[in-house]
Amino acid sequence: MQSVVNCFGKKMLHKFQKKRNKRYHEETWLQIVMDIFGMTNHKQFPASQLFIRSFCSASGFLVHASFIYSAAAFILHNGPFSTKRTIPDAISVVLTVIIWHQIHLQFNKFHVFYSYLTNVPKNRLQFTGKEKRIINAIVFIAFSLPVIFSAPMVLSSYKSRSEDYIRFWLLGHSFINQKELESLLLFICMLLYFSSKLLIPSLSAILYATFSYKLSKSIRLQSEIMKSNVRSHPFSVEIEMYYRILDCCKLFNNYSKVTVLLLICHFCNILYTGLSLALRTKTSAPENAMAIESVLAIVTSTSVVAGLFSFASGIPTAMAEIRTEFRQLYHQIILDDRSIALKNFVMLKALGDTEPFYLTAWDLFRIDKSLILTIFGTTLSFCILILQLKRVDLDSMK
């Protein structure tokens, strides 16, 4: 009997360890995000099935339901408040659905990238305890964004009631004699709207930034291993692993380059919306609600875009550091006349001549942190120019 129990226990332990090894990437709440986007399947699908999967999942239903509500809010309400909502604000809602379908249609490319990534040793990819806590906190904030936007706006609209503002959110309805019900419905409608506008883009931006950080970190760790094996036989093996990581970077760029361009456009639209709400002088909506939405929109959009560019630029930065370090090591070996295998010497020179690889936005431009100020400066100048033109009295120009 004891032997049977021991045998059963060993089988269960082996099964648990196998499952744990297979799912080693489930270190953070990113697994929840990957489940939402349907990235945890281990097989490829035809393009038609990918499109159907984007509709049939529970997450897909919520995405399209929130989009339908947001579209209805813009179309059905004809009051002065709806005319003051900016066009980019409506575009950002549409872009959310496009981003959702784009991620699903690129699933096969993600599957190829992820299969290559699993061939990289685990110790190159694992996060530290501090990194896990930071990632979990960022994911939690992303899930909380609809509540962060909706709760203070409901409170401000409850204190300074605007019939036009409430009818916009409630699709032309209002409940003057039932304020509790009206506040509850207003909160639910705002949750749907800001979920449609912010949730999916924010989660996809977190995934993009996290994989970029993971790849840049693995490049730096591989660099330390290569430097410690320059004069030994495993140097060629470590070089091969380094180029395998670079292949992962190229596959990741092939998978995500369209999505990241859509994300940049989306959050620039949100930035424009926030600035337009902040600079608007006349509106039928409560001033407190507009101020809250504008501040949160500006902070969210700037944070996400800055994070995208910073983490994506980590890959070329890490490669540039490796090129500089190994070029210096190459010259140092020549000057010191140290003994080193000819094969290792040639590979060392090749590392010093390797050009950094940049992630791109649909091959239109390289993603580098030096572009952060350029993009925000251009967007801010464009927003202020357009908003000033809107204030011009055309009759006075005749």
C-alpha positions as a Markdown table, in Angstrom:
| # | Residue | x | y | z |
|---|---|---|---|---|
| 1 | Met | 0.0 | 0.0 | 0.0 |
| 2 | Gln | 2.8 | 2.4 | 0.9 |
| 3 | Ser | 4.5 | 1.7 | -2.4 |
| 4 | Val | 1.3 | 2.5 | -4.3 |
| 5 | Val | 1.0 | 5.8 | -2.4 |
| 6 | Asn | 4.7 | 6.6 | -3.1 |
| 7 | Cys | 4.3 | 5.8 | -6.8 |
| 8 | Phe | 1.2 | 8.0 | -7.0 |
| 9 | Gly | 2.9 | 10.8 | -5.2 |
| 10 | Lys | 5.9 | 10.7 | -7.6 |
| 11 | Lys | 3.6 | 10.8 | -10.6 |
| 12 | Met | 1.7 | 13.8 | -9.3 |
| 13 | Leu | 5.0 | 15.6 | -8.4 |
| 14 | His | 6.4 | 14.8 | -11.9 |
| 15 | Lys | 3.2 | 16.1 | -13.5 |
| 16 | Phe | 3.2 | 19.2 | -11.4 |
| 17 | Gln | 6.9 | 19.9 | -12.2 |
| 18 | Lys | 6.3 | 19.3 | -15.9 |
| 19 | Lys | 3.3 | 21.7 | -15.9 |
| 20 | Arg | 5.3 | 24.2 | -14.0 |
| 21 | Asn | 8.2 | 24.0 | -16.5 |
| 22 | Lys | 5.8 | 24.3 | -19.4 |
| 23 | Arg | 4.2 | 27.4 | -17.9 |
| 24 | Tyr | 7.3 | 29.0 | -16.6 |
| 25 | His | 6.4 | 32.2 | -18.4 |
| 26 | Glu | 3.4 | 32.6 | -16.1 |
| 27 | Glu | 5.4 | 34.6 | -13.6 |
| 28 | Thr | 3.2 | 37.7 | -13.5 |
| 29 | Trp | -0.4 | 38.8 | -14.2 |
| 30 | Leu | 0.7 | 39.1 | -17.8 |
| 31 | Gln | -0.7 | 35.6 | -18.2 |
| 32 | Ile | -4.2 | 37.0 | -17.6 |
| 33 | Val | -3.5 | 39.6 | -20.3 |
| 34 | Met | -2.3 | 36.9 | -22.7 |
| 35 | Asp | -5.4 | 34.9 | -22.0 |
| 36 | Ile | -7.6 | 37.9 | -22.8 |
| 37 | Phe | -5.9 | 38.2 | -26.2 |
| 38 | Gly | -6.0 | 34.4 | -26.8 |
| 39 | Met | -2.2 | 34.1 | -27.0 |
| 40 | Thr | -1.9 | 31.0 | -24.9 |
| 41 | Asn | -3.0 | 28.5 | -27.6 |
| 42 | His | -0.1 | 26.3 | -28.8 |
| 43 | Lys | -1.3 | 25.8 | -32.4 |
| 44 | Gln | -1.7 | 28.0 | -35.5 |
| 45 | Phe | -5.0 | 28.8 | -37.1 |
| 46 | Pro | -6.1 | 29.7 | -40.6 |
| 47 | Ala | -6.8 | 33.5 | -41.2 |
| 48 | Ser | -10.6 | 32.9 | -41.3 |
| 49 | Gln | -10.6 | 31.1 | -37.9 |
| 50 | Leu | -8.4 | 33.9 | -36.4 |
| 51 | Phe | -11.0 | 36.5 | -37.4 |
| 52 | Ile | -13.9 | 34.4 | -36.0 |
| 53 | Arg | -11.9 | 33.8 | -32.7 |
| 54 | Ser | -11.7 | 37.6 | -32.2 |
| 55 | Phe | -15.5 | 37.7 | -32.1 |
| 56 | Cys | -16.4 | 34.5 | -30.3 |
| 57 | Ser | -14.4 | 34.8 | -27.1 |
| 58 | Ala | -15.9 | 36.4 | -24.0 |
| 59 | Ser | -13.3 | 39.2 | -24.2 |
| 60 | Gly | -14.2 | 39.8 | -27.8 |
| 61 | Phe | -17.9 | 40.1 | -26.9 |
| 62 | Leu | -17.1 | 42.7 | -24.2 |
| 63 | Val | -14.9 | 44.7 | -26.6 |
| 64 | His | -17.5 | 44.9 | -29.3 |
| 65 | Ala | -20.3 | 45.5 | -26.8 |
| 66 | Ser | -18.4 | 48.5 | -25.3 |
| 67 | Phe | -17.7 | 49.7 | -28.9 |
| 68 | Ile | -21.4 | 49.5 | -29.9 |
| 69 | Tyr | -22.3 | 51.6 | -26.8 |
| 70 | Ser | -19.6 | 54.2 | -27.5 |
| 71 | Ala | -20.7 | 54.5 | -31.1 |
| 72 | Ala | -24.4 | 54.8 | -30.0 |
| 73 | Ala | -23.4 | 57.6 | -27.6 |
| 74 | Phe | -21.9 | 59.6 | -30.4 |
| 75 | Ile | -24.6 | 58.9 | -33.0 |
| 76 | Leu | -27.9 | 59.1 | -31.0 |
| 77 | His | -27.2 | 62.2 | -28.9 |
| 78 | Asn | -27.8 | 65.4 | -30.8 |
| 79 | Gly | -27.4 | 67.9 | -28.0 |
| 80 | Pro | -24.6 | 70.6 | -27.8 |
| 81 | Phe | -22.4 | 68.3 | -25.7 |
| 82 | Ser | -22.0 | 65.7 | -28.4 |
| 83 | Thr | -21.0 | 68.3 | -31.0 |
| 84 | Lys | -18.2 | 69.3 | -28.7 |
| 85 | Arg | -16.7 | 65.8 | -28.5 |
| 86 | Thr | -13.6 | 65.8 | -30.7 |
| 87 | Ile | -13.3 | 63.7 | -33.8 |
| 88 | Pro | -10.1 | 62.1 | -32.5 |
| 89 | Asp | -12.0 | 61.0 | -29.4 |
| 90 | Ala | -14.3 | 59.0 | -31.7 |
| 91 | Ile | -11.4 | 57.7 | -33.8 |
| 92 | Ser | -9.7 | 56.3 | -30.6 |
| 93 | Val | -12.7 | 54.2 | -29.9 |
| 94 | Val | -12.6 | 52.8 | -33.5 |
| 95 | Leu | -8.9 | 52.2 | -33.2 |
| 96 | Thr | -9.4 | 50.0 | -30.1 |
| 97 | Val | -11.5 | 47.5 | -32.2 |
| 98 | Ile | -8.9 | 47.6 | -35.0 |
| 99 | Ile | -6.1 | 46.9 | -32.5 |
| 100 | Trp | -8.1 | 44.0 | -31.0 |
| 101 | His | -8.6 | 42.4 | -34.4 |
| 102 | Gln | -5.0 | 43.2 | -35.5 |
| 103 | Ile | -3.6 | 41.3 | -32.5 |
| 104 | His | -5.8 | 38.3 | -33.2 |
| 105 | Leu | -5.0 | 38.3 | -37.0 |
| 106 | Gln | -1.2 | 38.3 | -36.1 |
| 107 | Phe | -1.5 | 35.4 | -33.8 |
| 108 | Asn | 0.4 | 33.0 | -36.1 |
| 109 | Lys | 3.3 | 35.4 | -36.2 |
| 110 | Phe | 3.2 | 35.6 | -32.4 |
| 111 | His | 3.2 | 31.8 | -32.2 |
| 112 | Val | 6.4 | 31.7 | -34.3 |
| 113 | Phe | 8.0 | 34.4 | -32.2 |
| 114 | Tyr | 7.0 | 32.7 | -28.9 |
| 115 | Ser | 8.2 | 29.3 | -30.0 |
| 116 | Tyr | 11.7 | 30.8 | -30.7 |
| 117 | Leu | 11.6 | 32.6 | -27.4 |
| 118 | Thr | 11.0 | 29.4 | -25.5 |
| 119 | Asn | 14.3 | 28.1 | -27.0 |
| 120 | Val | 16.2 | 30.8 | -25.1 |
| 121 | Pro | 17.4 | 29.5 | -21.6 |
| 122 | Lys | 14.9 | 30.4 | -18.8 |
| 123 | Asn | 17.5 | 32.2 | -16.7 |
| 124 | Arg | 17.9 | 34.8 | -19.5 |
| 125 | Leu | 14.1 | 35.6 | -19.5 |
| 126 | Gln | 12.9 | 35.3 | -15.9 |
| 127 | Phe | 12.0 | 38.4 | -13.9 |
| 128 | Thr | 13.3 | 39.3 | -10.5 |
| 129 | Gly | 10.9 | 39.6 | -7.6 |
| 130 | Lys | 10.9 | 43.4 | -7.8 |
| 131 | Glu | 10.2 | 43.3 | -11.6 |
| 132 | Lys | 7.3 | 41.0 | -11.0 |
| 133 | Arg | 5.8 | 43.3 | -8.4 |
| 134 | Ile | 6.2 | 46.3 | -10.8 |
| 135 | Ile | 4.6 | 44.5 | -13.7 |
| 136 | Asn | 1.7 | 43.3 | -11.6 |
| 137 | Ala | 1.1 | 46.8 | -10.3 |
| 138 | Ile | 1.1 | 48.2 | -13.9 |
| 139 | Val | -1.3 | 45.5 | -15.1 |
| 140 | Phe | -3.6 | 46.3 | -12.1 |
| 141 | Ile | -3.5 | 50.0 | -12.9 |
| 142 | Ala | -4.4 | 49.2 | -16.6 |
| 143 | Phe | -7.4 | 47.2 | -15.5 |
| 144 | Ser | -8.4 | 50.0 | -13.1 |
| 145 | Leu | -8.2 | 52.8 | -15.7 |
| 146 | Pro | -12.0 | 52.7 | -16.6 |
| 147 | Val | -12.8 | 53.0 | -12.9 |
| 148 | Ile | -10.2 | 55.7 | -12.3 |
| 149 | Phe | -11.8 | 57.7 | -15.1 |
| 150 | Ser | -15.4 | 56.9 | -14.3 |
| 151 | Ala | -15.7 | 57.3 | -10.5 |
| 152 | Pro | -14.5 | 60.9 | -10.1 |
| 153 | Met | -16.5 | 62.0 | -13.2 |
| 154 | Val | -19.7 | 60.5 | -11.8 |
| 155 | Leu | -19.2 | 62.2 | -8.5 |
| 156 | Ser | -18.5 | 65.6 | -10.2 |
| 157 | Ser | -21.6 | 65.2 | -12.5 |
| 158 | Tyr | -23.7 | 64.3 | -9.4 |
| 159 | Lys | -22.6 | 67.5 | -7.6 |
| 160 | Ser | -23.0 | 69.8 | -10.6 |
| 161 | Arg | -25.8 | 68.3 | -12.6 |
| 162 | Ser | -25.9 | 68.9 | -16.4 |
| 163 | Glu | -28.9 | 67.4 | -18.2 |
| 164 | Asp | -27.2 | 67.5 | -21.6 |
| 165 | Tyr | -24.1 | 65.8 | -20.1 |
| 166 | Ile | -26.1 | 63.0 | -18.5 |
| 167 | Arg | -28.2 | 62.4 | -21.6 |
| 168 | Phe | -25.1 | 61.9 | -23.6 |
| 169 | Trp | -23.9 | 59.0 | -21.4 |
| 170 | Leu | -27.4 | 57.5 | -21.0 |
| 171 | Leu | -28.2 | 57.6 | -24.7 |
| 172 | Gly | -30.7 | 60.4 | -24.5 |
| 173 | His | -32.4 | 59.3 | -21.2 |
| 174 | Ser | -32.3 | 60.8 | -17.8 |
| 175 | Phe | -33.8 | 59.9 | -14.4 |
| 176 | Ile | -34.3 | 63.1 | -12.5 |
| 177 | Asn | -36.4 | 61.6 | -9.8 |
| 178 | Gln | -34.2 | 58.6 | -9.3 |
| 179 | Lys | -30.7 | 60.0 | -8.7 |
| 180 | Glu | -29.3 | 56.8 | -7.2 |
| 181 | Leu | -30.3 | 54.7 | -10.3 |
| 182 | Glu | -29.2 | 57.5 | -12.6 |
| 183 | Ser | -25.7 | 57.6 | -10.9 |
| 184 | Leu | -25.4 | 53.8 | -11.1 |
| 185 | Leu | -26.3 | 53.7 | -14.8 |
| 186 | Leu | -24.0 | 56.7 | -15.5 |
| 187 | Phe | -21.1 | 54.8 | -13.8 |
| 188 | Ile | -21.8 | 51.6 | -15.8 |
| 189 | Cys | -22.0 | 53.6 | -19.1 |
| 190 | Met | -18.8 | 55.4 | -18.4 |
| 191 | Leu | -17.1 | 52.1 | -17.5 |
| 192 | Leu | -18.2 | 50.8 | -20.9 |
| 193 | Tyr | -17.0 | 53.9 | -22.7 |
| 194 | Phe | -13.6 | 54.1 | -21.1 |
| 195 | Ser | -13.1 | 50.3 | -21.3 |
| 196 | Ser | -13.7 | 50.6 | -25.0 |
| 197 | Lys | -11.3 | 53.5 | -25.2 |
| 198 | Leu | -8.5 | 52.6 | -22.8 |
| 199 | Leu | -8.5 | 49.0 | -21.6 |
| 200 | Ile | -7.4 | 46.9 | -24.7 |
| 201 | Pro | -4.8 | 49.5 | -25.9 |
| 202 | Ser | -3.3 | 49.8 | -22.5 |
| 203 | Leu | -3.0 | 46.0 | -22.0 |
| 204 | Ser | -1.5 | 45.6 | -25.5 |
| 205 | Ala | 1.0 | 48.4 | -24.8 |
| 206 | Ile | 2.0 | 46.6 | -21.6 |
| 207 | Leu | 2.5 | 43.4 | -23.5 |
| 208 | Tyr | 4.6 | 45.1 | -26.1 |
| 209 | Ala | 6.7 | 47.0 | -23.5 |
| 210 | Thr | 7.2 | 43.8 | -21.4 |
| 211 | Phe | 8.4 | 41.7 | -24.2 |
| 212 | Ser | 10.7 | 44.5 | -25.4 |
| 213 | Tyr | 12.2 | 44.7 | -21.9 |
| 214 | Lys | 12.5 | 40.9 | -21.6 |
| 215 | Leu | 14.4 | 40.8 | -24.9 |
| 216 | Ser | 16.7 | 43.7 | -24.0 |
| 217 | Lys | 17.4 | 42.2 | -20.6 |
| 218 | Ser | 18.3 | 38.8 | -22.2 |
| 219 | Ile | 20.7 | 40.6 | -24.5 |
| 220 | Arg | 22.5 | 42.2 | -21.6 |
| 221 | Leu | 22.6 | 38.9 | -19.6 |
| 222 | Gln | 24.0 | 37.1 | -22.7 |
| 223 | Ser | 26.6 | 39.8 | -23.1 |
| 224 | Glu | 27.9 | 39.1 | -19.6 |
| 225 | Ile | 28.1 | 35.4 | -20.3 |
| 226 | Met | 29.9 | 36.0 | -23.6 |
| 227 | Lys | 32.5 | 38.2 | -22.0 |
| 228 | Ser | 33.3 | 35.5 | -19.4 |
| 229 | Asn | 33.9 | 32.9 | -22.2 |
| 230 | Val | 35.9 | 34.9 | -24.7 |
| 231 | Arg | 39.0 | 32.7 | -24.4 |
| 232 | Ser | 37.2 | 29.4 | -24.0 |
| 233 | His | 35.5 | 26.9 | -26.3 |
| 234 | Pro | 31.9 | 27.7 | -25.3 |
| 235 | Phe | 32.3 | 31.2 | -26.7 |
| 236 | Ser | 31.0 | 30.1 | -30.1 |
| 237 | Val | 28.0 | 28.4 | -28.4 |
| 238 | Glu | 27.2 | 31.7 | -26.5 |
| 239 | Ile | 27.6 | 33.6 | -29.8 |
| 240 | Glu | 25.0 | 31.4 | -31.4 |
| 241 | Met | 22.7 | 31.9 | -28.5 |
| 242 | Tyr | 23.1 | 35.7 | -28.8 |
| 243 | Tyr | 22.1 | 35.6 | -32.5 |
| 244 | Arg | 19.2 | 33.4 | -31.6 |
| 245 | Ile | 18.0 | 36.2 | -29.2 |
| 246 | Leu | 18.4 | 38.7 | -32.1 |
| 247 | Asp | 16.2 | 36.4 | -34.3 |
| 248 | Cys | 13.6 | 36.6 | -31.5 |
| 249 | Cys | 13.8 | 40.4 | -31.7 |
| 250 | Lys | 13.3 | 40.4 | -35.5 |
| 251 | Leu | 10.3 | 38.0 | -35.2 |
| 252 | Phe | 8.8 | 40.2 | -32.4 |
| 253 | Asn | 9.2 | 43.2 | -34.7 |
| 254 | Asn | 7.5 | 41.3 | -37.5 |
| 255 | Tyr | 4.6 | 40.5 | -35.3 |
| 256 | Ser | 4.1 | 43.8 | -33.5 |
| 257 | Lys | 5.1 | 46.6 | -36.0 |
| 258 | Val | 1.6 | 47.3 | -37.2 |
| 259 | Thr | 0.1 | 47.1 | -33.7 |
| 260 | Val | 2.6 | 49.5 | -32.2 |
| 261 | Leu | 1.8 | 52.1 | -35.0 |
| 262 | Leu | -1.9 | 51.8 | -34.2 |
| 263 | Leu | -1.1 | 52.2 | -30.5 |
| 264 | Ile | 0.9 | 55.4 | -31.1 |
| 265 | Cys | -1.9 | 56.8 | -33.2 |
| 266 | His | -4.5 | 55.8 | -30.6 |
| 267 | Phe | -2.8 | 57.5 | -27.7 |
| 268 | Cys | -1.9 | 60.6 | -29.7 |
| 269 | Asn | -5.7 | 60.8 | -30.3 |
| 270 | Ile | -6.3 | 60.5 | -26.6 |
| 271 | Leu | -3.7 | 63.2 | -26.0 |
| 272 | Tyr | -5.4 | 65.5 | -28.5 |
| 273 | Thr | -8.8 | 64.8 | -26.8 |
| 274 | Gly | -7.3 | 65.6 | -23.3 |
| 275 | Leu | -5.8 | 68.9 | -24.6 |
| 276 | Ser | -9.0 | 69.9 | -26.4 |
| 277 | Leu | -11.0 | 69.3 | -23.2 |
| 278 | Ala | -8.5 | 71.3 | -21.2 |
| 279 | Leu | -8.3 | 74.3 | -23.5 |
| 280 | Arg | -12.1 | 74.5 | -24.3 |
| 281 | Thr | -13.7 | 77.6 | -22.8 |
| 282 | Lys | -17.4 | 76.9 | -23.5 |
| 283 | Thr | -19.1 | 73.7 | -22.8 |
| 284 | Ser | -22.4 | 72.5 | -21.5 |
| 285 | Ala | -20.7 | 69.7 | -19.6 |
| 286 | Pro | -19.7 | 70.2 | -15.9 |
| 287 | Glu | -16.3 | 71.9 | -15.7 |
| 288 | Asn | -15.0 | 69.5 | -13.0 |
| 289 | Ala | -15.8 | 66.5 | -15.1 |
| 290 | Met | -14.1 | 67.9 | -18.1 |
| 291 | Ala | -11.0 | 68.9 | -16.0 |
| 292 | Ile | -10.8 | 65.4 | -14.6 |
| 293 | Glu | -11.1 | 63.7 | -18.0 |
| 294 | Ser | -8.6 | 66.0 | -19.6 |
| 295 | Val | -6.0 | 65.5 | -16.8 |
| 296 | Leu | -6.4 | 61.8 | -16.8 |
| 297 | Ala | -6.3 | 61.5 | -20.6 |
| 298 | Ile | -3.1 | 63.6 | -20.9 |
| 299 | Val | -1.4 | 61.7 | -18.1 |
| 300 | Thr | -2.4 | 58.3 | -19.5 |
| 301 | Ser | -1.4 | 59.0 | -23.1 |
| 302 | Thr | 1.9 | 60.5 | -22.2 |
| 303 | Ser | 2.8 | 57.7 | -19.8 |
| 304 | Val | 1.9 | 55.0 | -22.3 |
| 305 | Val | 3.7 | 56.5 | -25.3 |
| 306 | Ala | 6.8 | 57.3 | -23.2 |
| 307 | Gly | 6.8 | 53.8 | -21.8 |
| 308 | Leu | 6.5 | 52.3 | -25.3 |
| 309 | Phe | 9.4 | 54.2 | -26.7 |
| 310 | Ser | 11.6 | 53.8 | -23.7 |
| 311 | Phe | 11.3 | 50.0 | -23.5 |
| 312 | Ala | 11.4 | 49.5 | -27.2 |
| 313 | Ser | 14.6 | 51.5 | -27.4 |
| 314 | Gly | 16.1 | 49.2 | -24.8 |
| 315 | Ile | 17.0 | 46.6 | -27.5 |
| 316 | Pro | 19.2 | 48.8 | -29.8 |
| 317 | Thr | 20.7 | 50.4 | -26.6 |
| 318 | Ala | 21.7 | 47.0 | -25.3 |
| 319 | Met | 23.1 | 46.0 | -28.7 |
| 320 | Ala | 25.0 | 49.3 | -28.9 |
| 321 | Glu | 26.5 | 48.6 | -25.5 |
| 322 | Ile | 27.6 | 45.1 | -26.6 |
| 323 | Arg | 29.2 | 46.5 | -29.8 |
| 324 | Thr | 31.1 | 49.1 | -27.8 |
| 325 | Glu | 32.3 | 46.7 | -25.1 |
| 326 | Phe | 33.4 | 44.0 | -27.5 |
| 327 | Arg | 35.1 | 46.5 | -29.9 |
| 328 | Gln | 37.1 | 47.7 | -26.9 |
| 329 | Leu | 37.9 | 44.2 | -25.9 |
| 330 | Tyr | 39.0 | 43.4 | -29.4 |
| 331 | His | 41.4 | 46.4 | -29.5 |
| 332 | Gln | 42.6 | 45.6 | -26.0 |
| 333 | Ile | 43.5 | 42.0 | -27.0 |
| 334 | Ile | 45.4 | 43.3 | -30.0 |
| 335 | Leu | 47.4 | 45.9 | -27.9 |
| 336 | Asp | 48.2 | 43.5 | -25.1 |
| 337 | Asp | 49.1 | 40.7 | -27.5 |
| 338 | Arg | 47.1 | 38.1 | -25.6 |
| 339 | Ser | 46.7 | 34.6 | -26.9 |
| 340 | Ile | 43.2 | 33.7 | -28.1 |
| 341 | Ala | 41.8 | 31.2 | -30.6 |
| 342 | Leu | 41.6 | 32.5 | -34.1 |
| 343 | Lys | 37.9 | 31.5 | -34.4 |
| 344 | Asn | 37.1 | 33.4 | -31.2 |
| 345 | Phe | 39.1 | 36.4 | -32.4 |
| 346 | Val | 37.1 | 36.6 | -35.6 |
| 347 | Met | 33.8 | 36.2 | -33.8 |
| 348 | Leu | 34.9 | 38.9 | -31.4 |
| 349 | Lys | 35.5 | 41.3 | -34.3 |
| 350 | Ala | 32.1 | 40.4 | -35.8 |
| 351 | Leu | 30.4 | 41.3 | -32.5 |
| 352 | Gly | 32.1 | 44.7 | -32.6 |
| 353 | Asp | 30.9 | 45.3 | -36.1 |
| 354 | Thr | 27.2 | 44.3 | -35.5 |
| 355 | Glu | 24.8 | 47.1 | -36.1 |
| 356 | Pro | 22.0 | 47.6 | -33.5 |
| 357 | Phe | 18.6 | 46.4 | -34.4 |
| 358 | Tyr | 15.6 | 48.8 | -34.0 |
| 359 | Leu | 12.0 | 47.9 | -33.6 |
| 360 | Thr | 9.9 | 49.8 | -36.1 |
| 361 | Ala | 6.3 | 51.1 | -36.4 |
| 362 | Trp | 5.2 | 49.3 | -39.6 |
| 363 | Asp | 8.7 | 50.0 | -41.1 |
| 364 | Leu | 7.8 | 53.7 | -41.3 |
| 365 | Phe | 10.2 | 54.9 | -38.6 |
| 366 | Arg | 12.4 | 53.4 | -35.9 |
| 367 | Ile | 11.2 | 53.4 | -32.4 |
| 368 | Asp | 13.8 | 55.2 | -30.3 |
| 369 | Lys | 13.4 | 57.2 | -27.0 |
| 370 | Ser | 15.0 | 60.2 | -28.7 |
| 371 | Leu | 11.7 | 60.5 | -30.6 |
| 372 | Ile | 9.6 | 61.0 | -27.5 |
| 373 | Leu | 10.1 | 64.7 | -27.2 |
| 374 | Thr | 9.7 | 65.1 | -31.0 |
| 375 | Ile | 6.4 | 63.3 | -31.1 |
| 376 | Phe | 5.0 | 65.1 | -28.1 |
| 377 | Gly | 6.2 | 68.5 | -29.3 |
| 378 | Thr | 4.7 | 67.9 | -32.7 |
| 379 | Thr | 1.4 | 66.7 | -31.3 |
| 380 | Leu | 1.2 | 69.5 | -28.8 |
| 381 | Ser | 1.9 | 72.2 | -31.5 |
| 382 | Phe | -0.6 | 70.6 | -33.8 |
| 383 | Cys | -3.3 | 70.4 | -31.1 |
| 384 | Ile | -2.8 | 74.0 | -30.1 |
| 385 | Leu | -2.9 | 75.2 | -33.7 |
| 386 | Ile | -6.1 | 73.3 | -34.5 |
| 387 | Leu | -7.8 | 74.4 | -31.3 |
| 388 | Gln | -6.9 | 78.0 | -32.0 |
| 389 | Leu | -8.2 | 77.8 | -35.5 |
| 390 | Lys | -11.5 | 76.5 | -34.1 |
| 391 | Arg | -11.9 | 79.7 | -32.1 |
| 392 | Val | -11.5 | 81.9 | -35.2 |
| 393 | Asp | -14.7 | 83.8 | -36.1 |
| 394 | Leu | -15.0 | 83.2 | -39.8 |
| 395 | Asp | -17.5 | 86.0 | -40.2 |
| 396 | Ser | -15.0 | 88.5 | -38.9 |
| 397 | Met | -12.5 | 87.4 | -41.6 |
| 398 | Lys | -14.8 | 88.5 | -44.5 |
